[in-house]
Amino acid sequence: HDTFGYGKYPNIVTSLEFERMLSASGPYAGHLVRPSDKEEPRKIAWLQCIGSRDEHIGAKGYCSALCCTQAVKEAMLAVEHASGNLDAAIFYIDIRTFGKDFERYYNRAKDQAGVRFIKSKVTYISHQAETGMNRIRYIDDAGRCIEEDFDIVVLSVGLGTTTEGVELAERLGIDLNHYNFAATSSFNPVKTSRPGIYVCGTFDAPKDIPSSVIDSSAAAGVAGSKLAQARWTLTKTVPVPEEIDIRGEPPRIGVFVCRCGTNIAAVVDVPSVVEYAKKLPGVVHAEENMFSCAQDSLDNMVKTIKEHRLNRVMVAACTPRTHEPLFQSTLTESGINKYLFEMANIRNQCSWVHKSDPELATKKSKDLVQMGVSKAALLEPLKEPVLTVNQQALVIGGGIAGMTAAKTLSDQGYHTYLVEKNESLGGQARKLHETWLGENVQQYLRELIDSIQSDENIEVYTGAQIRLVEGFVGNFKTTISENGSSKPLEHGVTIIASGASELSPQDYLYGQDRRVLTGLELQERFIQKDSDLSGCGSAVFIQCVGSRIPERPYCSKVCCTQSVQNALKLKAGNPSMNVFVLYRDIRTYGLREDLYRKARSEGIVFIRYDVNEPLRVENDASALNISFTDKVLRRKMKIQSDLLVLAAAVVPEADNPLSQLYKVSQNRDGFFVEAHAKLRPVDFATDGVFVCGLAHAPKPLDESIAQAQAAASRAVTILSSKTRTVSGTVAQVNAEFCSRCGVCVSICPYSAPKFNEKTTKAEVQPTLCKGCGLCVASCRSGAIQQKGFETEQIMSMIGSSLID
């Protein structure tokens, strides 16, 4: 901090302080200004790796893992917050946007938002007292020395352990590593050195929110395995008020309009919307909240419902996708049926899309509130069916992630089916030699397979395929084919751990010259103890082969660490070997930075190549000739090598049938999409189905294991109860109007409508219905209504929107 004038000059702030500056509840109410004079900035710079990747006094040698993506996010938000054109520049060593969809976000910032990315290590800032500007001197890619003035400089400071954390570890008797993070194994990523004590989040290593949430579920799952015998012995039931019977009462609607800090209020005239709501039919109370989802606002909502005897509630705020359950639970706490609730999204649909036109955004907000109130007046209480839960689990995929999930479930006391399409268990782990910490993967794999096969709670099916899936959360029926015969498996939850594979490259002479290998193939040769490797005089690694390109605009996450690890292994076998790594950005994130530093100290040469000038590989009898343009020296280079190792992309299974069978989504790259990246990182949107491992996204072994434990932990939240309620917003058929055309049966993606054999009329099974409305919209005779979205309710919304 002292190097850059932090604490001395007000316009130099840390990344966390800048987050507060952008926040609606921050010091400037979300308005982007310079701290020194409250003027709007025209130029902002972000300096990366402040206190990270640095072994000087006061700094840390590791990478803090989240800072690059955080800086990209802050730059994007700053551009959006700025009233004029903002020049945002990020100065970096390596851009490490390695998380799921993070590379796309980086590309969007660079190519669409105009954020400048400058590869340069800034070591000093000159403060300009007369203007309050901060002058940065740096060397650009062309080798020119450039000076630029910025209104604000943001220091992307790293994450570190605290004195209190170290003291806590000492009191608990758990080991720490040389950076004072909890010492863990790749094979037990949430287990500390002391039995019965588990770790999650950044006490283990620097990591982002999704990884921390996954670790938290994993730690809970592993701890739950130790407590399985005591389950339900100390459980207390949360008291729920008796539901008030509102039948026959006129609508008494309460409207709560959220400011969302400045997310909504900076554009929408919230007080005007509140006053408008007060005049709508049936509304007896309307108010505004700074944050309607905050606990104090929810407590006030309960109080208001009781004071004004509200029997319906309408909230105008953000998206119901994330917040509707929260408000519905507040109604339940107030004694009101949770389905007597309506929500208008005036953030996404008004303030965000019309931020340049406040008048239009306000008018549209009033329209949405009016429509919501019109529907709320016609809402009726709904009941949720109660179903029994089959307390068995199905895990699809017999790699390390699948086996870990199955073992975690078994340890919690649940019978588990493990289905693997290949003839043997192990998956991609069979090709891995060591973890980045040097742990023997093959030995661990053998022990894990033995424990799976000897576990009476786990039924293993190898050489099996999923053929048919029926049922719903708590009561699935999956038919598998094994050895030519079919077998039905009944279970309450499903975990998909179907894995991914290494890309088979189409260039660089791969498949044409035996001296050209992929990273995994080199690891296999280490496993086989291939003595020919030590005879090589030189080796070249090429990074990002098939990754970070238009066809696959994602980072495969494991390749940089794997290449550095492989390079060190080659160097250890032959210290005189010349080893070169050709890279775009080295992404040895977190504590893996130690490997990168060690490789450089041992003479492994890292060369940044120009991605715009393709690498060429030619061969002759004596050597491979690799030609490329050095990005730093800005000149063409050629290396003669005995071995070429390609860091090939991790690719998902093409046309994975599980997506259709379980009604779960895949992203544009073919990996499965979780319900919410931060809130539900291992859940699917389809209830009762979970995901882990490479099927979700590229990740190293330790993260796959943690995610598998997390998926099992989340699955247990369903399996641990003998009964479960399902949604009340389901479709219902009026048999008198049904013409037996069968359109509803054919169009439903969840197979909810069926023909009743006795009446020959269609019926909807509420347990299968997801409330998507396809059958309602497709019914030619109007025989189907969806509860909570009935025709009268929808028409009232349309009608009210036409009133001037």
Secondary structure, DSSP 8 states (H G I E B T S, - for coil): -GGGTTTTSTTEEEHHHHHHHHSTTSTTTT----TTT----SEEEEEEEESSS--STT--SS--SSHHHHHHHHHHHHHHH-SS--EEEEEESS----STTHHHHHHHHHHTS--EEEE-----EEEETTTTEEEEEEE-TTS-EEEEEESEEEEEE-----HHHHHHHHHHT--B-TTSSB---SSSTTB-SSTT-B--GGGTS---HHHHHHHHHHHHHHHHHHTGGGTTTT------------TT----EEEEEE-TTTTTTTTS-HHHHHHHHHTSTTEEEEEEES-TTSHHHHHHHHHHHHHTT-SEEEEEES-HHHHHHHHHHHHHHTTS-TTSEEEEETIIIIIITTTT-HHHHHHHHHHHHHHHHHHHTT-------EEE---EEEEE--BHHHHHHHHHHHHTT-EEEEEESSSSSBGGGGG--B-TT--BHHHHHHHHHHHHHT-TTEEEEESEEEEEEEEETTEEEEEEEETTEEEEEEESEEEE---EEE---SSTTTTT-TTEEEHHHHHHHHHTT-GGGGG-SEEEEEEEESSSBTTB-S--SSHHHHHHHHHHHHHHH-TT-EEEEEESS----GGGHHHHHHHHHTT-EEEEB-TTS--EEEE-SS-EEEEEEETTTTEEEEEEESEEEEEE-EEE-TT-THHHHTT--B-TTS-B--SBTTTBTTB-SSTTEEE-GGGTS---HHHHHHHHHHHHHHHHHHHT-SEEE--S--EEE-TTT-----HHHHH-TT--EEE-TTT--EEE-TTT-----HHHHH-TT--EEETTS-HHHHHHHHHHHT--
